[in-house]
Amino acid sequence: MRFRLRWYAVSTARVLLRRWQALVLLCGILGSANMSLFSNVDSLATPLLALLSPAHGAAWRFAYLIALQAIAVMWALMQREQIGGGAFMAYARSLPFTERYRRRVDTIVLVLADSPLLVPLVCALLVVGPGRGQAANFLLMLVVGLLALAAQLGALDRRRLAWIAVAAGDLLLAVAVNTGFQAGACLLVGCAACALLALRLARAGRRWQAAFARAGAPFAALLLATGRRLHPAILVSAGVLLRQRRSEVTGKAMGAACIAAAALALMQVFGHDRRALGVAVIAQVLMALSISGLYRGLQMAHADAARYFAALPLRPGWWRSFDIAVVVTLALPFLAIPAVALLVHRVGSPVNMIAGAASSVALLCVLRVPQLFNERHSVVLSSIVAGTWGALTIALIYQEDYLAAL
């Protein structure tokens, strides 16, 4: 167990530092907006406390639980090799360790990997503590955390049957929240989640795997036909993201979609007035800042293949423009969502909206430099660049419209 913990700490030290830097920046922003300590704790617990709102139905809570667990699964899959223990585990599996011991070590390492994600859960437990007369809600928060952990282990082990069990627990919780059966349902689902953490369900059989392959065959053929018309260097960059960094790309896409959804909801709260211009710029800056993290994975892949490409008649750094093109192409659908919302509701002039979207695309290109300049402090540097860029965009492009809103 000490080897696994040491391996994870060494292999992800800089990654964890960047993530904790992002979390500290978020806490600083919330701390400046909320003066009291309880307000800050309540703000950090908002993603989980939304499950307790009586305004939402069972269908919404079920979809929300699935979304939360999908985010947790993407977080774990981005660190699959580091959490798994590396190449040494191929030898360690031949040693006489019991299955229960291996499972316990896997869970401990996974909890360490989830340390930034545990902050909202801990804050939610503090807000709905059993001493406040909310024992049923306290149990609900605990069970949601256990289900997310079970879903992560199922994804790391590639055991799809575990996902079905987690989804069944989500459905039961979604129906029981804010009813008299909430405490009983939480206890039942919690015991089942602990069983999932202690046992390994069988993997899906070959028949199921073949059915999944047949279902995805038309989409794979379409991608192959499209890929033949693209530049080979584009295919190299896209292949790195879609094959080696698939989980990270999915996580970035989900994060950008959440930012876009939050921006649309805030625009609706403002009644799509002039304040929506600032919301659109901030959302586009945040999406560009999130997706720019893909540059690091691309750079690492090119560094690993540098000896092979050095033997080819290629100019130094030939991949830079193609990496930027692939990342911008991935980000364009999400960056366009706030701009389209402004166009639909006729907020501001079309020229300003096009200029704002172009500014966010340019920011995504510029963010490659701080992301790769200093790996240890890339989050801080990128945040400073993105914040300055967003403020200048509002000042230069939306100056008249934004001042009119104020």
Buried (B, 14 or more C-beta within 10 A) or exposed (E): EEEBBEBBEEBBEEBBBBBBBBBEBBBEEBBEEBEEEEEBBBBBBEBBBBBBEEEBEBEBBBEBBBBBBBBBBBBBBBBEEBBBBBEEBEEBEEEEEEEEEBBBBBBBBBBBBBEBBEBBBBBBBBBBBEEEEBBBBBBBBBBBBBBBBBBBBBBBBEBBBBBEBBBEBBBBBBBBBBEEEBBEBBEBBBEBBBEBBEEBBEBBEEEEEEEEEEEEEEEEEEEEEEEEEEEEBBBBBBBBBBEBBBBBBBBBBBBBBBBBEEBBEBBEEBEBEBBBBBBBBBBBBBBBBBBBBBBBBBBBBBEEEEEEEEEEEEEEEEBBEBBBBBBBEBBEEBBBBBBEBBBEBEBBBEEBBEBBBBBBBBBBBBBBEBBBEEBEBBBBBBBEBBBEBBEEBBEEBBEEBBEEBE
